[in-house]
């Protein structure tokens, strides 16, 4: 308590304030209304000095130490018991028995004080807690379970016989409140199950170091954790845990320059019929660029993808975008032993200068591979290959790597993950390698 004493003049001045209920030369008592106003404005960011002076209470007269002590006491009471904790407990009996019998006037006065206290406590219940105040200020309504929580807190604080009135006050069902109490254990069990499901989904989301969407998470859970969740449940937990799958951004740059007139364009043999159901028949190829390093260097990646299975069969990364970038990729395709190419296999590409080059076309003929090309400026004719690049760039942030060697290691890691561990909805929820083996087994 502050050692500052109030003079007679100061007592007369402060007693005229409506927020002061009692004052002596050593102490001052504030009304419950002022305490509630203080908490309201303190939550909004005002300082204790500003609040006291705004309500006509001169801090120089009160003493700053007394103001700070009152503020600390009210904040602790509010954090412990909410709004009801601000009520002046000295209005009630201290519990010490009287040595004499009370007169009828004293009994009536005591009962009146008790009734007024209960009425003031019920009025306090109409005011929400910190979070509820913000919601009311924003014009939002509380969910029913939050209202039941408020009633349960009030009942625990001594208002056991006021349950029905409190339900009417907050406009909720009386039977619904008791149903809420009966299902407490079921809610705890549901919360426990949700927590377990959330942990599993988080593990699947970052499985093998790459983020995934709800479909990929569902397939990872089924194949690697032997757990089956429907996509709605997975999406709900992803929203709750703020798990966001990378989204592809449109390419802001123009595509590679078109072929010169001396280069020969071949017909579109594929006609977007990518899923032939025969591994090693339809081979899709393209080139993309990957910026890396501090000085905005560029790496160029050439790939060959199996259109039927989505498996990446060969790839080549270089700092130069020359003809050898494409021809070396074809040579790597012949060296790979994972899949024996079909006797009628052909490579489908866009009309880039690498693929219209006589040297490139001669190499394909030498290797017994046919050739097909997309229509001019139509990326949809080679959609699976473009889709692979989009997904890869979502996960492989090439600008994070300072050298081409570091970038190549990350691309190697991603392609291994893509072929062996990335389940795809369109491949019967299998990985590309699993789907390739599946097609070969049923052939």
C-alpha positions as CSV (number, residue, x, y, z in Angstrom):
1,X,0.0,0.0,0.0
2,X,1.2,3.5,-0.8
3,X,2.4,5.6,2.2
4,X,0.9,8.7,0.7
5,X,-1.9,10.1,3.0
6,X,-4.8,12.2,1.7
7,X,-5.5,15.6,3.1
8,X,-9.0,16.7,4.0
9,X,-9.1,18.8,0.8
10,X,-8.0,15.8,-1.3
11,X,-10.6,13.6,0.3
12,X,-13.4,16.0,-0.5
13,X,-12.2,16.3,-4.1
14,X,-11.9,12.6,-4.7
15,X,-15.2,11.7,-3.0
16,X,-17.1,13.8,-5.6
17,X,-15.9,11.4,-8.3
18,X,-18.6,8.8,-9.2
19,X,-16.0,6.1,-9.5
20,X,-14.9,6.5,-5.8
21,X,-17.1,4.6,-3.3
22,X,-15.1,5.2,-0.2
23,X,-12.1,7.2,0.9
24,X,-10.1,7.8,4.1
25,X,-6.8,9.5,4.8
26,X,-5.0,6.3,4.1
27,X,-7.0,4.3,1.5
28,X,-9.4,4.7,-1.4
29,X,-12.0,2.3,-2.8
30,X,-13.0,2.3,-6.4
31,X,-16.3,1.1,-7.9
32,X,-16.6,-2.1,-9.7
33,X,-17.7,-0.2,-12.8
34,X,-14.4,1.7,-12.9
35,X,-12.5,-1.6,-12.6
36,X,-14.3,-2.9,-15.6
37,X,-13.7,0.3,-17.5
38,X,-10.0,0.1,-16.6
39,X,-9.6,-3.5,-17.9
40,X,-11.5,-2.6,-21.1
41,X,-9.3,0.3,-21.9
42,X,-6.1,-1.4,-20.7
43,X,-6.8,-4.2,-23.3
44,X,-7.1,-1.5,-26.0
45,X,-3.5,-0.4,-25.2
46,X,-4.0,2.6,-22.9
47,X,-1.7,3.2,-19.9
48,X,-2.9,3.2,-16.3
49,X,-2.2,7.0,-16.0
50,X,-4.2,7.7,-19.1
51,X,-7.2,5.7,-17.9
52,X,-7.2,7.2,-14.4
53,X,-6.9,10.8,-15.6
54,X,-9.5,10.3,-18.3
55,X,-12.1,9.4,-15.6
56,X,-11.3,12.4,-13.4
57,X,-8.9,10.7,-11.0
58,X,-5.8,13.0,-10.7
59,X,-2.7,10.8,-10.6
60,X,-0.7,13.5,-8.8
61,X,-3.2,13.5,-6.0
62,X,-3.5,9.7,-5.8
63,X,0.2,9.0,-6.2
64,X,1.6,6.9,-9.1
65,X,2.6,4.1,-6.8
66,X,-1.0,3.6,-5.7
67,X,-2.2,3.7,-9.3
68,X,0.3,1.0,-10.3
69,X,-0.5,-1.2,-7.3
70,X,-4.3,-1.0,-8.2
71,X,-3.6,-1.8,-11.8
72,X,-1.5,-4.8,-11.0
73,X,-4.1,-6.1,-8.5
74,X,-7.0,-5.8,-11.0
75,X,-5.0,-7.4,-13.8
76,X,-4.2,-10.4,-11.7
77,X,-7.8,-10.7,-10.5
78,X,-9.0,-10.5,-14.1
79,X,-6.5,-13.1,-15.4
80,X,-7.5,-15.5,-12.5
81,X,-11.3,-15.2,-12.4
82,X,-12.3,-13.0,-15.4
83,X,-14.7,-10.2,-15.0
84,X,-16.2,-11.6,-11.8
85,X,-12.8,-11.4,-10.2
86,X,-13.0,-7.6,-10.3
87,X,-16.1,-7.5,-8.0
88,X,-15.3,-6.2,-4.5
89,X,-15.4,-9.2,-2.2
90,X,-15.6,-7.0,0.8
91,X,-19.3,-6.4,0.1
92,X,-19.9,-10.0,1.3
93,X,-19.6,-11.3,4.8
94,X,-16.1,-12.2,5.9
95,X,-17.4,-15.4,7.4
96,X,-16.6,-14.3,11.0
97,X,-19.7,-15.1,13.2
98,X,-21.2,-12.2,15.1
99,X,-21.3,-12.4,18.9
100,X,-24.8,-11.0,19.0
101,X,-27.9,-11.7,17.1
102,X,-28.6,-9.4,14.1
103,X,-31.6,-7.2,14.2
104,X,-34.3,-7.5,11.5
105,X,-33.1,-4.3,9.8
106,X,-29.6,-5.8,9.6
107,X,-30.8,-9.1,8.2
108,X,-32.8,-7.2,5.5
109,X,-29.9,-5.0,4.7
110,X,-27.6,-8.0,4.4
111,X,-30.0,-9.8,2.1
112,X,-30.4,-6.7,0.0
113,X,-26.7,-6.4,-0.3
114,X,-26.5,-10.1,-1.3
115,X,-29.2,-9.7,-4.0
116,X,-27.4,-6.6,-5.4
117,X,-24.1,-8.5,-5.5
118,X,-25.7,-11.4,-7.4
119,X,-27.4,-9.0,-9.8
120,X,-24.1,-7.3,-10.4
121,X,-22.4,-10.6,-11.0
122,X,-25.0,-11.6,-13.5
123,X,-24.5,-8.3,-15.3
124,X,-20.8,-9.0,-15.4
125,X,-21.5,-12.3,-17.1
126,X,-23.0,-10.4,-20.1
127,X,-19.5,-9.0,-20.8
128,X,-17.2,-11.4,-22.6
129,X,-13.6,-12.1,-21.9
130,X,-10.7,-10.7,-23.9
131,X,-11.2,-12.8,-27.0
132,X,-14.9,-12.5,-26.8
133,X,-14.7,-8.7,-26.6
134,X,-12.7,-8.6,-29.8
135,X,-15.2,-10.9,-31.5
136,X,-18.1,-8.7,-30.5
137,X,-16.2,-5.6,-31.7
138,X,-15.8,-7.2,-35.1
139,X,-19.4,-8.2,-35.3
140,X,-18.8,-11.9,-35.0
141,X,-20.8,-14.4,-32.9
142,X,-19.3,-17.0,-30.6
143,X,-19.9,-20.7,-31.4
144,X,-22.2,-22.5,-29.1
145,X,-19.4,-24.5,-27.4
146,X,-17.7,-21.3,-26.4
147,X,-21.0,-20.1,-24.8
148,X,-21.2,-23.4,-22.9
149,X,-17.7,-22.8,-21.6
150,X,-18.6,-19.4,-20.3
151,X,-21.6,-20.9,-18.4
152,X,-19.5,-23.7,-17.0
153,X,-16.9,-21.2,-15.7
154,X,-19.6,-19.1,-14.1
155,X,-21.1,-22.2,-12.4
156,X,-17.7,-23.2,-11.0
157,X,-17.4,-19.7,-9.5
158,X,-20.4,-20.2,-7.3
159,X,-23.5,-19.6,-9.4
160,X,-24.7,-23.2,-9.3
161,X,-28.4,-22.4,-9.0
162,X,-28.4,-19.9,-11.9
163,X,-27.7,-22.4,-14.7
164,X,-31.1,-22.0,-16.4
165,X,-31.0,-18.2,-16.2
166,X,-27.5,-18.1,-17.6
167,X,-28.6,-20.3,-20.6
168,X,-31.5,-17.9,-21.2
169,X,-29.1,-15.0,-20.9
170,X,-26.7,-16.3,-23.5
171,X,-29.6,-17.7,-25.7
172,X,-28.6,-21.3,-25.6
173,X,-30.5,-24.5,-24.9
174,X,-30.6,-25.6,-21.2
175,X,-30.6,-29.3,-22.3
176,X,-27.8,-28.6,-24.8
177,X,-25.7,-27.3,-21.9
178,X,-26.1,-30.6,-19.9
179,X,-25.4,-32.6,-23.1
180,X,-22.2,-30.5,-23.5
181,X,-21.2,-31.6,-19.9
182,X,-22.0,-35.2,-20.5
183,X,-19.9,-35.4,-23.7
184,X,-16.8,-33.9,-22.1
185,X,-14.9,-37.2,-22.3
186,X,-15.9,-37.8,-25.9
187,X,-14.6,-34.3,-26.8
188,X,-11.3,-35.0,-25.1
189,X,-11.1,-38.3,-27.0
190,X,-11.9,-36.6,-30.3
191,X,-9.3,-33.9,-29.6
192,X,-6.7,-36.6,-28.9
193,X,-7.6,-38.4,-32.2
194,X,-7.3,-35.1,-34.0
195,X,-3.9,-34.4,-32.5
196,X,-2.7,-37.9,-33.6
197,X,-4.1,-37.4,-37.1
198,X,-2.5,-34.0,-37.3
199,X,0.9,-35.4,-36.4
200,X,0.6,-38.1,-39.0
201,X,-0.5,-35.6,-41.7
202,X,2.4,-33.3,-40.8
203,X,4.8,-36.2,-41.2
204,X,3.3,-37.2,-44.6
205,X,3.3,-33.5,-45.7
206,X,7.1,-33.2,-45.4
207,X,7.8,-36.9,-46.1
208,X,11.3,-37.3,-47.8
209,X,11.8,-33.5,-47.7
210,X,9.2,-32.4,-50.2
211,X,5.9,-30.7,-49.4
212,X,2.7,-32.3,-50.7
213,X,-1.0,-31.6,-51.4
214,X,-4.0,-33.4,-49.9
215,X,-4.0,-36.1,-52.7
216,X,-0.3,-36.9,-52.3
217,X,-0.7,-36.9,-48.5
218,X,-3.6,-39.4,-48.8
219,X,-1.5,-41.7,-50.9
220,X,1.6,-41.5,-48.7
221,X,-0.5,-42.3,-45.6
222,X,-2.0,-45.4,-47.3
223,X,1.2,-46.7,-48.8
224,X,3.8,-45.9,-46.1
225,X,1.8,-45.5,-42.9
226,X,-1.1,-48.0,-43.6
227,X,-3.6,-45.3,-42.5
228,X,-6.7,-44.3,-44.6
229,X,-8.1,-40.8,-44.2
230,X,-10.5,-39.2,-46.6
231,X,-9.4,-36.1,-48.3
232,X,-11.9,-33.9,-46.5
233,X,-10.3,-34.8,-43.2
234,X,-6.9,-34.3,-44.5
235,X,-7.9,-30.8,-45.9
236,X,-9.4,-29.9,-42.6
237,X,-6.2,-30.7,-40.7
238,X,-4.1,-28.9,-43.3
239,X,-6.2,-25.7,-42.7
240,X,-5.9,-26.1,-39.0
241,X,-2.1,-26.7,-39.1
242,X,-1.6,-24.1,-41.8
243,X,0.1,-26.7,-44.1
244,X,0.2,-25.1,-47.6
245,X,1.3,-27.1,-50.7
246,X,3.5,-25.2,-53.2
247,X,1.5,-23.8,-56.1
248,X,3.0,-23.5,-59.5
249,X,3.4,-20.0,-60.9
250,X,3.0,-19.3,-64.6
251,X,6.3,-18.9,-66.5
252,X,6.8,-15.2,-67.1
253,X,9.4,-15.7,-69.9
254,X,9.0,-16.5,-73.5
255,X,9.7,-20.0,-74.8
256,X,12.8,-20.8,-76.8
257,X,13.1,-19.3,-80.2
258,X,11.4,-21.4,-83.0
259,X,13.2,-23.4,-85.6
260,X,14.8,-21.8,-88.5
261,X,13.4,-22.5,-92.0
262,X,16.2,-25.0,-92.9
263,X,15.2,-27.2,-90.0
264,X,12.5,-29.7,-90.7
265,X,9.3,-30.0,-88.6
266,X,7.6,-33.4,-88.3
267,X,3.9,-34.1,-87.9
268,X,2.2,-34.4,-84.5
269,X,2.1,-38.2,-84.2
270,X,1.0,-38.2,-80.6
271,X,-2.2,-36.0,-80.7
272,X,-2.2,-35.7,-76.9
273,X,-2.8,-39.4,-76.5
274,X,-0.2,-39.7,-73.7
275,X,-1.5,-42.7,-71.8
276,X,-0.9,-45.5,-74.2
277,X,-0.7,-48.0,-71.4
278,X,2.6,-49.4,-72.8
279,X,5.8,-48.5,-71.0
280,X,8.7,-47.3,-73.2
281,X,6.4,-46.4,-76.2
282,X,5.7,-42.6,-75.8
283,X,8.8,-40.6,-74.8
284,X,8.3,-36.9,-74.1
285,X,11.2,-34.5,-74.0
286,X,11.8,-30.8,-73.4
287,X,14.4,-28.3,-72.0
288,X,13.9,-25.9,-69.1
289,X,16.2,-23.3,-67.5
290,X,17.2,-23.0,-63.8
291,X,18.7,-19.8,-62.5
292,X,21.3,-20.3,-59.7
293,X,24.1,-18.6,-57.9
294,X,24.6,-15.0,-56.8
295,X,25.4,-13.7,-60.3
296,X,22.2,-15.1,-61.9
297,X,23.9,-17.9,-63.8
298,X,21.6,-20.3,-65.7
299,X,21.6,-24.1,-65.9
300,X,19.7,-25.9,-68.6
301,X,17.9,-29.2,-67.9
302,X,17.0,-31.6,-70.7
303,X,14.8,-34.6,-69.8
304,X,13.0,-37.5,-71.3
305,X,9.8,-38.7,-69.7
306,X,7.8,-41.9,-70.2
307,X,4.3,-40.6,-71.2
308,X,2.5,-43.8,-70.1
309,X,4.0,-44.1,-66.6
310,X,5.3,-40.6,-65.8
311,X,8.8,-42.0,-65.0
312,X,11.8,-39.8,-65.8
313,X,14.1,-42.0,-67.9
314,X,17.0,-39.7,-68.7
315,X,18.2,-36.2,-68.0
316,X,21.1,-33.9,-68.6
317,X,22.1,-30.6,-66.9
318,X,24.5,-28.1,-68.5
319,X,25.5,-24.5,-68.4
320,X,25.1,-24.2,-72.2
321,X,22.0,-24.6,-74.2
322,X,23.5,-26.1,-77.4
323,X,22.6,-29.1,-79.5
324,X,24.7,-31.5,-77.5
325,X,22.4,-30.8,-74.5
326,X,19.6,-32.7,-76.4
327,X,21.7,-35.3,-78.1
328,X,23.5,-36.3,-74.9
329,X,20.1,-36.8,-73.2
330,X,19.1,-39.3,-76.0
331,X,22.4,-41.1,-75.6
332,X,21.7,-41.4,-71.9
333,X,18.3,-42.9,-72.7
334,X,19.9,-45.7,-74.6
335,X,22.3,-46.4,-71.7
336,X,19.6,-46.8,-69.1
337,X,18.7,-50.3,-68.2
338,X,15.6,-49.8,-66.1
339,X,13.2,-50.2,-69.1
340,X,13.5,-51.8,-72.5
341,X,12.1,-49.4,-75.1
342,X,9.2,-50.6,-77.3
343,X,10.1,-51.5,-80.9
344,X,7.8,-48.6,-82.1
345,X,9.0,-46.1,-79.5
346,X,9.1,-42.4,-80.6
347,X,10.1,-39.1,-79.0
348,X,7.6,-36.2,-78.8
349,X,8.9,-32.7,-78.4
350,X,8.1,-29.1,-79.3
351,X,9.4,-27.3,-82.4
352,X,12.5,-26.1,-80.8
353,X,15.7,-25.7,-82.9
354,X,17.3,-28.6,-81.1
355,X,14.6,-31.1,-82.2
356,X,14.2,-29.8,-85.7
357,X,18.0,-30.0,-86.2
358,X,19.1,-32.5,-88.9
359,X,21.8,-33.8,-86.7
360,X,19.3,-34.6,-83.9
361,X,16.8,-36.2,-86.3
362,X,19.6,-38.3,-87.8
363,X,20.6,-39.5,-84.3
364,X,17.0,-40.7,-83.6
365,X,16.8,-42.6,-86.9
366,X,20.2,-44.3,-86.0
367,X,18.8,-45.4,-82.7
368,X,15.5,-46.7,-84.2
369,X,13.3,-44.0,-82.6
370,X,10.5,-42.2,-84.3
371,X,9.7,-38.5,-83.8
372,X,6.7,-36.4,-83.2
373,X,6.3,-32.7,-82.6
374,X,3.7,-30.4,-80.9
375,X,1.9,-27.7,-82.9
376,X,3.6,-24.4,-83.0
377,X,3.3,-22.5,-79.6
378,X,1.0,-25.1,-78.1
379,X,2.4,-26.3,-74.8
380,X,-0.6,-28.5,-74.1
381,X,0.6,-30.9,-76.7
382,X,3.4,-31.8,-74.3
383,X,1.5,-31.4,-71.1
384,X,3.0,-34.2,-68.9
385,X,6.5,-32.9,-69.5
386,X,5.6,-29.3,-68.7
387,X,3.8,-30.6,-65.6
388,X,6.9,-32.4,-64.4
389,X,8.9,-29.2,-64.7
390,X,6.3,-27.2,-62.8
391,X,6.2,-29.7,-59.9
392,X,10.0,-29.9,-59.8
393,X,10.4,-26.1,-59.6
394,X,7.9,-26.0,-56.7
395,X,10.3,-28.1,-54.7
396,X,13.8,-27.4,-56.1
397,X,14.5,-23.7,-55.5
398,X,17.5,-23.4,-57.9
399,X,18.4,-19.9,-56.7
400,X,19.3,-21.4,-53.3
401,X,22.4,-23.2,-54.8
402,X,25.6,-21.4,-55.6
403,X,27.1,-23.9,-58.0
404,X,25.9,-26.1,-60.8
405,X,27.2,-29.1,-58.9
406,X,25.1,-28.4,-55.9
407,X,22.1,-27.8,-58.1
408,X,22.7,-31.2,-59.9
409,X,22.8,-33.0,-56.5
410,X,19.4,-31.6,-55.6
411,X,17.9,-32.5,-59.0
412,X,19.3,-36.0,-58.6
413,X,17.6,-36.3,-55.2
414,X,14.3,-34.9,-56.4
415,X,14.2,-37.2,-59.5
416,X,14.9,-40.2,-57.3
417,X,12.0,-39.1,-55.0
418,X,9.7,-38.4,-58.0
419,X,10.2,-41.8,-59.6
420,X,10.2,-44.0,-56.5
421,X,8.3,-42.2,-53.8
422,X,5.9,-39.6,-55.2
423,X,2.5,-41.2,-55.5
424,X,0.2,-39.9,-58.2
425,X,-3.6,-39.9,-58.3
426,X,-3.7,-40.6,-62.0
427,X,-1.4,-43.6,-61.7
428,X,-3.8,-45.6,-59.5
429,X,-2.2,-44.0,-56.5
430,X,1.2,-45.6,-57.3
431,X,4.6,-44.1,-57.9
432,X,5.9,-44.0,-61.5
433,X,8.2,-47.0,-61.0
434,X,5.4,-49.0,-59.3
435,X,3.0,-48.2,-62.1
436,X,5.6,-49.2,-64.8
437,X,6.0,-52.6,-63.1
438,X,2.2,-52.9,-62.8
439,X,1.8,-52.3,-66.5
440,X,4.5,-54.8,-67.4
441,X,3.0,-57.5,-65.1
442,X,-0.4,-57.3,-66.7
443,X,0.9,-57.0,-70.3
